[in-house]
């Protein structure tokens, strides 16, 4: 009996010293879903940019400016004196509205009221395009932006107001820049 326990203990000892073996996955993904998603998003962005380009072409009186951040804009009121744009940490006050590219109002300026925002410091629920657009403006300017959906409300939209992947137009008025020290 004693020999049997020694043999059993020896077998367990050798099994315990064996290095762990990697388990094989139950299923393997080839990455085709991600590749298809990339292609779908490229086509979506291309279609939205074509829609925005058609609006700009149909309105030649406006001088549209292309932003480095992937949206377009034109000035309704421009600062000709040459004031400063808001910088990191500056407190700004502004108003804005949001409509679809056909001009149907989604969120009015009255609904939004005067917004207060600390540039690049607060987690305020502003769309990416407006955050980036505000940094291009000067106090007193009024600018209309054309945002593709990835700079606006993207895949989620706004419940009961705007669906997924809808490009928008937004008119923003920068009322005040309070510079940080």
N, C-alpha and C positions, 0 to 999 in steps of 0.2 A: 504494500500500500504506500509505503514511504517512497519507493522508487517511482511509482505512478505519479505521486504529487510532484516529485522533482522533474519528471519529464514534462508534465503539464505546465509547471512553472517556467521551464526552459522555453517551451513553445510560446507561451504568452510573452516572455521577455523578448524573444526574437521578433515577434509580431509588433510589439510596442516600439521597437527601435527602428522599424522600417519608415522611410520618409513618406510624407503624404503624397498621394497621387491626385493630379488635377481631375476634376469631374468634367465630363463632356456636357455641353449645353444640350437641352432637350430639343431646341430648334435654332437654326441659324438664319439670320437675316443678311441679305446680300447688299443692303443699302439702296435698293431700288425705290423704296418709299421716299427716302430723302431726295434722291435724284429726281423723282417725279414731282415732288413738292417744289424743288428749286425751279424746275422748268415751268410749273404752273404759276409760281410767283413772278418769274421773269415776264411771262406773257401778260399777267395782270398789270404789272408796272408799265409795260409797253403800251397796253390798251389805254390805261389812265393818262399816260403822257401824251398819247395821240389825241385823246379827248380834250386835254388842256391846250394842246397846240392848236386844235381847231377853234377853240374859244379865242385864243390870242390872234389867230389869223382873221377871224370874223370881226375883230375889234381893233383895226389898225390905228385908230386915234390914240389909243393908250400905248405908252412906251413901257413894255414889260421888261423886267430885269430878271435874269436867271440867277438864283442864289447858289452858292457853293454847296448848300445843304440839301439840294434836291427839290426846291419849290420855286415858284415864280411870283412876282409882285409888281405893283405899280403904285405910284404916289398919288393920293387925292389931294393932300396938303403936304408940301415939302418945306423943310427948314432951309432957308437960303442964307442964314447968318453963319451957320457952321457950328452949332452947338455940339456937345459931346453925346455919344451913345452911352447907354448904361453899361456898366462893367460889373464884374463879379462882386456880389454882396450889396450892390446899390438897391435901395428900396424904390420901387416904381409903382405908379398908379396908372391904370389904363382901362379902357372899355373895349369890348369886342362883340361881334356877332358871328354867327356861323350859318351859312346857307349851302345848299347843294349847287352844283355848277350851273343849273338852270335858273338859279335865283330864288328858289323856294326856301323860305326862312326855316331854319331848324332850331336855332337858339337866338333870340333877339338880344340886342344890347341892353334893353330894359330888363329882361330876365336875368342877365348876368350882373347888372349893376357895375359899380366901380370896383375893379379888382386891385388888390395890393399884392405885390410879389417881390421877393428878394431874389435878385438875379442869381441863378445857379445854386441857390441855397435851400429853397423850400421844396417840399414835396407836394406842392399845390397841384390839383388835378387840371393841369393845362396840357393840351396836346403838344407834342414835340415841335411841330411847325411854329406854333405861336411862341414857345420858349425861345426858339432860334431866331424868329422874326423880330421879336422885341429888341434883341441885341443889335439889329441893323438900323433901328429907328433912333430919332432924336426927339427931345421934348417938343410937344405941340404937333407932331406929324400924324397924318392919317394915311394908312397904307392898306391896300387890299391885296391879300395873299391868295394864291391858288395852290392848294396842297393836294398831292396824291394821297391815297388812303393810308399809306404807311407813315405819313407825317401827320395824319389826322387821327381818326378813331379806329383805323385798322380793321382787324378781323372781328373785333367785338362790337363796334358801332355803339349806339346809345339805345337802350331799350325804349321802344315806342316812339323813337324820334328818327333814327337813321340806321340803316342796315349795315351789314359787314362790307368792307372793301369799297366804300363810297368816297371819291375825292370831293373835297369841299372848298368853298370860297369863304374867306373871313376878312372883315374890315376891322382894323385895330386902330384905336386912337391912343397915343401915349400922352397922358396928361401931365405927369410929374416924374422927375428923376431926382431922388434924394441921394446924393453922393455919400458914400461911406468915407470916414476919415482914415 
